[in-house]
């Protein structure tokens, strides 16, 4: 067996049979419990190019004044939806300390695999070469170095993988209904058409690495379902005929996974990346688009190989669309082969609504009820679901970031607090800590599809002056690779300014909340109880929209109480129930976090960190603590043993 480093000494393999997968001489161990981790999901193209020192930090006070007089919103929007912005793997490496200070322990990278060079698939989900890094992002060496540098800081790396489909690497015969790219769905199999060349032109023979698909095993037309897409196809997950399991996702070509050989070769392709990089886990795209048996077999093979390298708890998290029922089914069927699922269904929108004071907190906390068949029982222990607030596809209601139209630049921190302190594995979407929200409301009428198009979820934090030129032109060296006719897709409708600000109101609050989460095991492993409150002489109950709400995490003899004011503009206070057996009358609970104080060294308000709140007892015997003057969108955490 060769060592992993040997894989870097040669060009990427052209066939899987040429790979001698090694047992690594050294590896970075898996965490004992992934509930201890805090994930951070980033789009490599939109995060950093490592050149922020050449740009100014964006001043948030008057963003509009930074745009030139001839600013064109349509060009800014076009840049964001259809062009690479220039983020790189080296750029991610340059920001490890920024993320480490925030408290992030695991970075989830968007797909880094080689895309079709003539297209602008910056998101990475249209793979042309399963064994190579896309040159827009860098090299295999860059990725190996990123993982090594992350491990040196005690951080982990998750790679995003796709085994349901490949990129737009071939076309159907041109005489089919619907055309050669998206023919109408068929229950049978269409004839194979032609491979696509370097410029996207039809070719009959694959000769170079920019043509067709690689490795060579995937150049077999029988490896694809060839079922077309059409009206019911297009990869739709709500299709009652389950056609999404065998149709192309528009022009992304669906694999014929009923063949064990295809599944084996896909698994081998991703084993290569584990061997090469020592990565710590995978996020699986479109897991619902494969059968549960296929998912179980694929994940099982990956888990076994990772274990053979010493990574005994290699993390595999799946994207399963369709809500709680589907998530439960896949977790049950895949058993130990699937660690967790992304909570991208109703809980995501509910989390957003509760944090903004627009929904009753019970709407969120009922989602953890193992006895309620409408809810997902996979959330009951917290290790089977990854909590999502924002991501590159889904946010609150329409396609808007949480911070759109919030009352303050720190309001998002209240939402992240729910993620961090409630059951689950929290995942923060890149730039959440900087409250990205797109342009100010007065400018949004200029933006095509604002609120419906996911491009506005994908601003570039590093503030490129210009995007890369389209297609192959963007792979040139030097300034020739930029399109000077378009502005970069920078934050808040700007170009040329970055937003890596470790002193921003949201960053400071989130960093302190993560620090407290790491310090108190109750906040990641404890049992969870929503707590009734009372205010203005009202009886103890779980009150609704805009009122202070609270929940506790209990572990053995420890209770940690989390109080959140979801109101964006008004302070709130209430008496909050605590566990009577753990907190007798007269006991003192200590304030261990005050989010307002975390962002203000001169804070002199109520409940400073280190102060104590006395446990009181009402006539019926209810034990409670009194919380007062909790500011808008602020968070207070108390502990009975500190």
DOTORKE-954873 format. One line per field, with one value per residue (C-alpha): residue number from 1; residue in three letters; x, y, z. Coordinates in steps of 0.001 Angstrom, whole numbers, plus 500000, padded with zeros to 6 digits. Each point is the difference from the previous one (the first is absolute). Last residue first. Layout:
N
fitor	c(NUM,...)
nuvex	c(ALA,...)
c1	c(X,...)
c2	c(Y,...)
c3	c(Z,...)
***
This chain:
642
fitor	c(642,641,640,639,638,637,636,635,634,633,632,631,630,629,628,627,626,625,624,623,622,621,620,619,618,617,616,615,614,613,612,611,610,609,608,607,606,605,604,603,602,601,600,599,598,597,596,595,594,593,592,591,590,589,588,587,586,585,584,583,582,581,580,579,578,577,576,575,574,573,572,571,570,569,568,567,566,565,564,563,562,561,560,559,558,557,556,555,554,553,552,551,550,549,548,547,546,545,544,543,542,541,540,539,538,537,536,535,534,533,532,531,530,529,528,527,526,525,524,523,522,521,520,519,518,517,516,515,514,513,512,511,510,509,508,507,506,505,504,503,502,501,500,499,498,497,496,495,494,493,492,491,490,489,488,487,486,485,484,483,482,481,480,479,478,477,476,475,474,473,472,471,470,469,468,467,466,465,464,463,462,461,460,459,458,457,456,455,454,453,452,451,450,449,448,447,446,445,444,443,442,441,440,439,438,437,436,435,434,433,432,431,430,429,428,427,426,425,424,423,422,421,420,419,418,417,416,415,414,413,412,411,410,409,408,407,406,405,404,403,402,401,400,399,398,397,396,395,394,393,392,391,390,389,388,387,386,385,384,383,382,381,380,379,378,377,376,375,374,373,372,371,370,369,368,367,366,365,364,363,362,361,360,359,358,357,356,355,354,353,352,351,350,349,348,347,346,345,344,343,342,341,340,339,338,337,336,335,334,333,332,331,330,329,328,327,326,325,324,323,322,321,320,319,318,317,316,315,314,313,312,311,310,309,308,307,306,305,304,303,302,301,300,299,298,297,296,295,294,293,292,291,290,289,288,287,286,285,284,283,282,281,280,279,278,277,276,275,274,273,272,271,270,269,268,267,266,265,264,263,262,261,260,259,258,257,256,255,254,253,252,251,250,249,248,247,246,245,244,243,242,241,240,239,238,237,236,235,234,233,232,231,230,229,228,227,226,225,224,223,222,221,220,219,218,217,216,215,214,213,212,211,210,209,208,207,206,205,204,203,202,201,200,199,198,197,196,195,194,193,192,191,190,189,188,187,186,185,184,183,182,181,180,179,178,177,176,175,174,173,172,171,170,169,168,167,166,165,164,163,162,161,160,159,158,157,156,155,154,153,152,151,150,149,148,147,146,145,144,143,142,141,140,139,138,137,136,135,134,133,132,131,130,129,128,127,126,125,124,123,122,121,120,119,118,117,116,115,114,113,112,111,110,109,108,107,106,105,104,103,102,101,100,99,98,97,96,95,94,93,92,91,90,89,88,87,86,85,84,83,82,81,80,79,78,77,76,75,74,73,72,71,70,69,68,67,66,65,64,63,62,61,60,59,58,57,56,55,54,53,52,51,50,49,48,47,46,45,44,43,42,41,40,39,38,37,36,35,34,33,32,31,30,29,28,27,26,25,24,23,22,21,20,19,18,17,16,15,14,13,12,11,10,9,8,7,6,5,4,3,2,1)
nuvex	c(UNK,UNK,UNK,UNK,UNK,UNK,UNK,UNK,UNK,UNK,UNK,UNK,UNK,UNK,UNK,UNK,UNK,UNK,UNK,UNK,UNK,UNK,UNK,UNK,UNK,UNK,UNK,UNK,UNK,UNK,UNK,UNK,UNK,UNK,UNK,UNK,UNK,UNK,UNK,UNK,UNK,UNK,UNK,UNK,UNK,UNK,UNK,UNK,UNK,UNK,UNK,UNK,UNK,UNK,UNK,UNK,UNK,UNK,UNK,UNK,UNK,UNK,UNK,UNK,UNK,UNK,UNK,UNK,UNK,UNK,UNK,UNK,UNK,UNK,UNK,UNK,UNK,UNK,UNK,UNK,UNK,UNK,UNK,UNK,UNK,UNK,UNK,UNK,UNK,UNK,UNK,UNK,UNK,UNK,UNK,UNK,UNK,UNK,UNK,UNK,UNK,UNK,UNK,UNK,UNK,UNK,UNK,UNK,UNK,UNK,UNK,UNK,UNK,UNK,UNK,UNK,UNK,UNK,UNK,UNK,UNK,UNK,UNK,UNK,UNK,UNK,UNK,UNK,UNK,UNK,UNK,UNK,UNK,UNK,UNK,UNK,UNK,UNK,UNK,UNK,UNK,UNK,UNK,UNK,UNK,UNK,UNK,UNK,UNK,UNK,UNK,UNK,UNK,UNK,UNK,UNK,UNK,UNK,UNK,UNK,UNK,UNK,UNK,UNK,UNK,UNK,UNK,UNK,UNK,UNK,UNK,UNK,UNK,UNK,UNK,UNK,UNK,UNK,UNK,UNK,UNK,UNK,UNK,UNK,UNK,UNK,UNK,UNK,UNK,UNK,UNK,UNK,UNK,UNK,UNK,UNK,UNK,UNK,UNK,UNK,UNK,UNK,UNK,UNK,UNK,UNK,UNK,UNK,UNK,UNK,UNK,UNK,UNK,UNK,UNK,UNK,UNK,UNK,UNK,UNK,UNK,UNK,UNK,UNK,UNK,UNK,UNK,UNK,UNK,UNK,UNK,UNK,UNK,UNK,UNK,UNK,UNK,UNK,UNK,UNK,UNK,UNK,UNK,UNK,UNK,UNK,UNK,UNK,UNK,UNK,UNK,UNK,UNK,UNK,UNK,UNK,UNK,UNK,UNK,UNK,UNK,UNK,UNK,UNK,UNK,UNK,UNK,UNK,UNK,UNK,UNK,UNK,UNK,UNK,UNK,UNK,UNK,UNK,UNK,UNK,UNK,UNK,UNK,UNK,UNK,UNK,UNK,UNK,UNK,UNK,UNK,UNK,UNK,UNK,UNK,UNK,UNK,UNK,UNK,UNK,UNK,UNK,UNK,UNK,UNK,UNK,UNK,UNK,UNK,UNK,UNK,UNK,UNK,UNK,UNK,UNK,UNK,UNK,UNK,UNK,UNK,UNK,UNK,UNK,UNK,UNK,UNK,UNK,UNK,UNK,UNK,UNK,UNK,UNK,UNK,UNK,UNK,UNK,UNK,UNK,UNK,UNK,UNK,UNK,UNK,UNK,UNK,UNK,UNK,UNK,UNK,UNK,UNK,UNK,UNK,UNK,UNK,UNK,UNK,UNK,UNK,UNK,UNK,UNK,UNK,UNK,UNK,UNK,UNK,UNK,UNK,UNK,UNK,UNK,UNK,UNK,UNK,UNK,UNK,UNK,UNK,UNK,UNK,UNK,UNK,UNK,UNK,UNK,UNK,UNK,UNK,UNK,UNK,UNK,UNK,UNK,UNK,UNK,UNK,UNK,UNK,UNK,UNK,UNK,UNK,UNK,UNK,UNK,UNK,UNK,UNK,UNK,UNK,UNK,UNK,UNK,UNK,UNK,UNK,UNK,UNK,UNK,UNK,UNK,UNK,UNK,UNK,UNK,UNK,UNK,UNK,UNK,UNK,UNK,UNK,UNK,UNK,UNK,UNK,UNK,UNK,UNK,UNK,UNK,UNK,UNK,UNK,UNK,UNK,UNK,UNK,UNK,UNK,UNK,UNK,UNK,UNK,UNK,UNK,UNK,UNK,UNK,UNK,UNK,UNK,UNK,UNK,UNK,UNK,UNK,UNK,UNK,UNK,UNK,UNK,UNK,UNK,UNK,UNK,UNK,UNK,UNK,UNK,UNK,UNK,UNK,UNK,UNK,UNK,UNK,UNK,UNK,UNK,UNK,UNK,UNK,UNK,UNK,UNK,UNK,UNK,UNK,UNK,UNK,UNK,UNK,UNK,UNK,UNK,UNK,UNK,UNK,UNK,UNK,UNK,UNK,UNK,UNK,UNK,UNK,UNK,UNK,UNK,UNK,UNK,UNK,UNK,UNK,UNK,UNK,UNK,UNK,UNK,UNK,UNK,UNK,UNK,UNK,UNK,UNK,UNK,UNK,UNK,UNK,UNK,UNK,UNK,UNK,UNK,UNK,UNK,UNK,UNK,UNK,UNK,UNK,UNK,UNK,UNK,UNK,UNK,UNK,UNK,UNK,UNK,UNK,UNK,UNK,UNK,UNK,UNK,UNK,UNK,UNK,UNK,UNK,UNK,UNK,UNK,UNK,UNK,UNK,UNK,UNK,UNK,UNK,UNK,UNK,UNK,UNK,UNK,UNK,UNK,UNK,UNK,UNK,UNK,UNK,UNK,UNK,UNK,UNK,UNK,UNK,UNK,UNK,UNK,UNK,UNK,UNK,UNK,UNK,UNK,UNK,UNK,UNK,UNK,UNK,UNK,UNK,UNK,UNK,UNK,UNK,UNK,UNK,UNK,UNK,UNK,UNK,UNK,UNK,UNK,UNK,UNK,UNK,UNK,UNK,UNK,UNK,UNK,UNK)
c1	c(479155,497313,496490,500688,498563,499897,498650,499402,499211,497695,498742,501408,499298,498673,499030,500412,498517,500820,497462,498920,496306,498690,496367,500752,502955,503595,503096,503435,502391,501826,503768,502437,503007,499069,497949,496298,498751,501811,503486,501683,503296,501646,497023,499448,500125,498082,496990,500188,499919,501548,500906,497455,500132,497065,499758,498031,497422,497245,501374,501481,500662,496742,498010,501098,499705,496987,500619,498644,499910,501748,500064,501722,498498,501261,500591,497929,501418,501196,501771,500572,502171,500170,502835,499134,502626,499388,500114,499742,497099,499602,497355,497672,498843,497693,499759,496986,499885,497610,498575,500042,500883,498131,500292,496964,499958,500893,501649,502453,500136,502143,499730,503259,500617,501915,503076,502087,503689,502598,501088,499065,500345,503671,500724,503304,499574,496586,501384,502671,497403,497859,503011,500853,496359,499742,503266,499218,496485,501109,502993,503444,501384,499286,500622,497629,501959,499737,500712,496470,496763,496372,499957,502939,501965,498957,502887,499164,499615,501656,503497,499526,503036,502261,502148,501213,502513,499718,497138,497374,497193,500288,499007,496453,498982,502497,500649,498042,501127,501076,499646,498539,501405,496607,498645,496207,498255,496491,499075,500739,497194,497335,496526,500466,501776,499091,501465,501362,499111,497049,502527,501591,497729,500140,503787,502135,500572,499540,503380,499951,503797,499817,497593,502849,500369,497099,500193,499294,498938,499933,496748,498052,499729,502858,501925,497080,497851,502970,500432,496529,500783,503257,498003,498674,503523,499842,496710,496281,500191,498842,502189,502148,498513,501104,497332,498836,496343,498760,503147,503020,500704,502463,503437,499343,498316,498798,500950,500215,501738,497869,500743,502168,497391,498506,496346,500651,499685,496423,498972,496620,496565,500187,500140,501507,503616,499272,502975,497917,497769,502860,499649,496262,500083,502007,496920,500847,500914,502394,502946,501631,496694,499543,503513,499859,496610,501401,502797,497747,497673,502593,503754,501002,503087,500180,502231,502445,499133,501511,498820,496426,499584,496359,499096,501867,498469,496481,500328,501171,497160,497379,501552,499915,500262,503669,502709,503463,502152,502654,502876,502578,502935,499727,502730,502512,502881,500706,497987,497181,499897,499716,497179,498065,500296,498791,497054,499093,499731,498066,497548,499410,499360,497580,498241,499515,501782,498557,499323,503745,500044,503521,501931,502023,503159,502335,503369,502386,503358,500738,501172,498524,496644,500020,500741,497192,497771,500847,499826,496423,499062,501635,498111,496661,500510,501013,496986,497736,496736,501908,499483,501464,497955,501499,499806,498097,496705,500560,500002,497310,500344,499215,498066,497454,498643,496516,498662,502513,500753,503778,500172,503085,498998,497563,496269,499972,503032,503131,501689,500130,503624,500483,503774,502834,499072,501551,503437,502303,499563,502697,502411,500345,498854,497248,499786,502836,502234,502234,500897,498978,496300,498500,496690,499949,497206,501291,500053,503246,502172,497945,496592,499234,497414,496506,499146,496742,497111,499139,496481,497544,500613,500299,499917,503390,502096,503337,499491,496556,496645,498627,503015,501715,503206,501297,500745,502828,503160,502054,497464,501184,499712,497098,498892,503435,500628,502486,500540,503245,500098,503110,500984,501562,502562,502200,502571,497040,498935,503526,500093,496578,500959,503347,498293,497607,502795,501931,496942,500109,498318,496379,499582,502140,497219,501499,500380,498830,496283,500629,497012,497932,496948,499352,502941,498181,502142,498299,501086,500175,502759,502368,497609,500502,502968,499222,499931,496425,498923,502225,498734,502312,500033,501010,498778,500610,500004,503703,500478,498071,502248,503049,498974,499540,503171,499216,496643,501768,502434,496964,498943,497372,500065,496552,498905,497201,496317,497869,502178,501348,496519,498796,502856,499374,496271,500748,502103,502143,500804,500226,502506,498855,501681,497386,497332,501892,499656,500523,501137,503606,501260,503518,502340,501630,503579,500218,496952,502070,499400,497400,497278,496426,497997,501756,500503,496341,500067,498359,501173,499454,500191,501040,499249,496908,502410,500861,503284,501599,501812,503754,502391,502025,503572,501619,496945,498883,500293,497680,501950,498338,500580,496806,498048,501007,501640,501763,500820,503486,502757,501830,496788,498887,503323,499006,497349,502603,500201,498752)
c2	c(527228,497712,501524,501538,503093,501049,503316,500771,503267,500670,503217,500501,497881,502535,497509,496316,498628,496423,497259,497126,499099,498925,501011,503192,501076,499116,502053,499087,502915,501470,500323,502331,498528,501364,503160,499525,503545,502749,501411,498845,501809,496996,499764,497041,497220,502271,500000,496203,499483,496668,498144,501638,498030,498245,500554,497659,501591,497553,496689,499670,496437,498539,503112,500071,503577,502121,503481,503264,502475,502869,501561,502867,501349,500367,496587,497900,496488,500416,496774,498305,496885,498139,497559,497351,497677,497072,497315,501935,502393,502485,502626,502061,503589,502426,503768,501248,500937,497284,497728,499062,496647,500156,501179,502080,503709,502534,502352,497227,496232,497459,496299,498188,497839,496898,498413,497111,500759,499069,503183,502748,497720,499503,503607,501520,499294,501654,502992,500559,499605,502692,502310,499640,500510,503271,501410,498982,501491,503453,500156,499992,496981,501783,497934,502107,500731,503043,500123,499718,500954,498868,499161,497612,499738,498412,501491,502681,499069,501439,499338,496260,498482,497300,502473,501367,497198,496414,498683,497782,502555,499965,496334,500822,503577,502524,499987,502407,503581,502050,496943,500665,497242,499042,499098,500097,496650,500258,502586,497439,497849,501738,500557,502801,502295,498645,502838,502702,503625,499820,499026,503440,501627,496850,500191,497644,496356,498641,499017,499992,499693,496816,498617,500533,496252,497875,498867,496339,498875,496298,499355,500696,503682,502268,500655,500113,502117,502321,500241,501509,502560,500798,500871,503082,501459,502426,501344,500077,497270,500753,497336,498499,496500,499742,500042,497352,500032,498807,500135,498475,497277,499452,501293,499574,501801,498829,496323,497639,496728,497064,496549,500865,502123,497278,500557,501449,496669,499767,502333,501535,499004,496839,502016,497745,500917,503685,501929,501909,501169,502365,501949,500615,500344,503194,501683,501654,503522,500861,500084,496961,498119,500657,498983,496817,499239,500348,497559,497652,499726,498336,500565,498096,498414,496301,498041,497181,497790,496493,499286,499457,500654,498955,501821,503170,499907,499517,502661,502599,499078,500442,503185,502014,499369,500536,497750,501591,497454,500209,497535,500482,497601,498627,497371,501893,497533,499464,496763,501955,502346,496997,498506,503257,500518,496459,500432,503364,498531,496920,501921,502639,497381,498216,503258,500759,502977,503467,500386,500346,503184,501071,497920,501926,498056,499570,500550,500668,498161,501652,497288,496910,501661,501457,496626,498418,502423,498504,496476,500618,501178,496930,497682,501678,499626,496345,499224,501016,501332,503247,501020,503488,503118,502598,503641,501740,500667,497733,496904,497492,496703,500646,503167,497799,499108,499777,502485,502656,502244,499536,501551,498867,501807,497178,500532,502495,498724,498260,497394,496333,499320,497984,500383,497478,498256,502867,498839,503009,499809,497327,502325,502312,502466,501498,501301,502261,502187,497037,499235,497386,499255,498765,500838,503734,502548,503547,501232,501917,497195,497299,498574,496314,498906,498527,496899,498307,500772,497717,498968,501776,503094,503638,502608,500882,502587,500513,498316,501422,499926,497286,498073,500570,501489,496719,500524,502162,499399,501429,502298,499036,496681,498644,498171,499623,503587,500991,503009,499648,500448,501454,499955,502507,499333,502838,497644,498095,503100,500465,496357,500200,503199,498505,496977,502314,502178,496923,498794,503275,503392,501092,501188,497010,497636,497312,496613,496425,500290,501868,501646,500736,502256,500830,502379,503235,501894,498222,502573,497708,499582,498352,497216,499659,498537,499007,502492,499398,502518,499793,499128,501423,498388,501523,503582,502109,503449,500172,496776,501438,503069,497783,497718,502950,499611,496310,500925,502328,497241,497930,502796,502694,501578,501411,497321,501341,499510,500959,502438,501837,500312,501641,502517,500701,500525,502279,502307,502555,503040,502254,497671,497996,500888,502596,497308,498153,502816,498720,496473,500824,497166,498990,501292,497899,498907,498255,497985,497995,496479,499287,499644,498754,500137,497442,497621,500079,499706,497909,500456,497185,500174,496665,498493,498282,498097,497711,498094,502284,498275,499640,501757,497408,498804,497152,500039,496642,500584,499792,498685,501875,498924,497895,503191,501301,503208,500507,503609,500823,498499,501074,500896,496397,499193,502197,497456,497334,497037,496544)
c3	c(537200,501371,499771,496602,498323,496334,498713,496335,498254,497046,501641,503500,503054,502503,502691,500784,503214,500954,500614,502218,499930,503384,499629,501957,497886,500792,499260,498641,500462,497013,500104,498284,498239,496584,500367,500583,499382,498114,500389,496771,499353,498323,497654,497656,502595,502398,497711,499700,503763,500820,503192,502311,503241,501629,503746,502228,502272,499230,498834,496496,498854,501328,499075,496341,498774,499007,498602,501419,497155,498253,496541,498252,496781,496411,498411,502354,500209,503611,500839,503354,500233,503324,500681,502552,501435,502340,497257,496742,499550,497138,500720,497832,499973,498230,500223,498075,496310,498898,502612,503620,501518,503301,503593,500921,499077,502684,497448,499094,500468,498197,499229,499156,496929,501120,498397,501300,500005,497403,498230,502447,503029,499124,501157,498854,496291,499932,501910,497359,497250,501608,500310,496313,499000,501901,498655,496415,500140,501143,497603,501610,498135,496682,496881,497881,496804,497715,496238,498692,501721,500158,503703,499662,496741,496738,498048,497487,496323,496881,501418,499563,501681,498526,498143,503338,500382,498832,497900,501572,499705,496221,500048,501050,500729,501269,503725,502117,500614,503035,502215,503470,502227,501402,496562,499969,499716,501455,497370,497285,501431,497923,501464,502541,497554,496553,497946,502259,499382,502395,502643,500268,502575,502146,500594,497970,500936,503508,501360,503795,500406,502095,497400,497521,499296,501151,503628,500761,503479,500898,501808,503155,500921,501087,496802,497594,502308,500527,496216,499827,502692,498188,496878,501786,500190,497089,501297,499199,497381,496465,498373,502753,499666,496374,497345,497564,501006,503352,502139,498288,497510,497166,501045,503717,502872,503434,499843,502982,499259,501094,501336,502996,501776,502152,499058,496543,498169,501303,497207,500712,498804,502081,503233,502663,499241,500541,498625,497445,502835,500863,496758,499827,503778,499528,498457,496713,498848,502823,497599,501593,499880,496283,499002,502040,498493,496491,500783,501961,496996,497811,499721,503130,498480,500760,502359,500529,497049,499880,503540,498801,496265,500126,503211,499025,496522,501320,502706,497481,497648,502700,501372,496791,496265,499303,501384,499934,501756,502698,500110,502756,500290,503533,500022,497891,500394,496312,499980,501644,497017,497687,502025,500149,496245,499279,502350,498514,496510,501089,502179,497334,497355,502304,500864,496339,498490,499366,503717,500525,497913,501111,502509,502597,500600,502958,501623,497135,500026,496630,497616,501619,500647,496489,498422,502019,498093,496621,501415,501134,496511,498493,502337,499300,496264,500338,502181,497084,501394,500346,496391,500434,499162,497686,501069,497182,501878,503017,497826,500800,501859,503658,499224,498259,503421,498445,502564,498817,502968,499680,496543,498089,496836,499481,500085,497132,498131,501301,497866,500961,499016,503227,499706,500468,496755,498056,501312,500325,503773,500272,498249,502971,498756,497835,496435,498922,502164,500904,496398,497393,500368,496732,498295,500561,500509,500733,503596,499534,501404,498352,500804,499627,497490,499894,502030,499109,502334,502866,501038,502287,497901,501056,497249,498582,501839,498203,496606,499381,501759,497760,498725,496635,501432,501422,503717,501287,502007,502863,501648,503474,501806,502025,503134,501538,501026,502707,502270,501938,503777,501639,503686,502388,502738,498756,498445,498557,498075,498645,498869,498366,498172,498933,498452,498158,498642,498864,498094,498159,499889,500169,496404,499011,501147,502194,498319,500543,499180,496760,498295,503111,499807,503698,500435,500849,497469,497107,497415,496974,497423,502505,500990,503749,501881,503569,502918,501123,502704,503053,503474,502647,503454,503351,499612,503090,498416,500778,498012,497082,499742,500618,497154,497657,497909,499500,498477,497578,499108,499042,497684,499511,496540,499296,497528,497885,499233,502956,501851,496962,498525,503222,500020,496311,500559,502929,497855,501831,497843,503028,501675,503031,503262,500937,500191,502742,502494,503555,499145,499187,497765,500966,497350,497332,499295,503361,498904,497527,501355,497327,502603,500452,496768,497804,502937,500978,503776,502687,503595,502475,503804,501501,503412,498624,497753,502931,500300,497464,497135,500202,497640,498125,499736,498029,497766,498662,496331,496995,497060,497175,496400,499941,500648,496614,498806,503327,500962,498983,502128,503144,501804,500396,501642,502953,500899,500761,497655,500906)
***
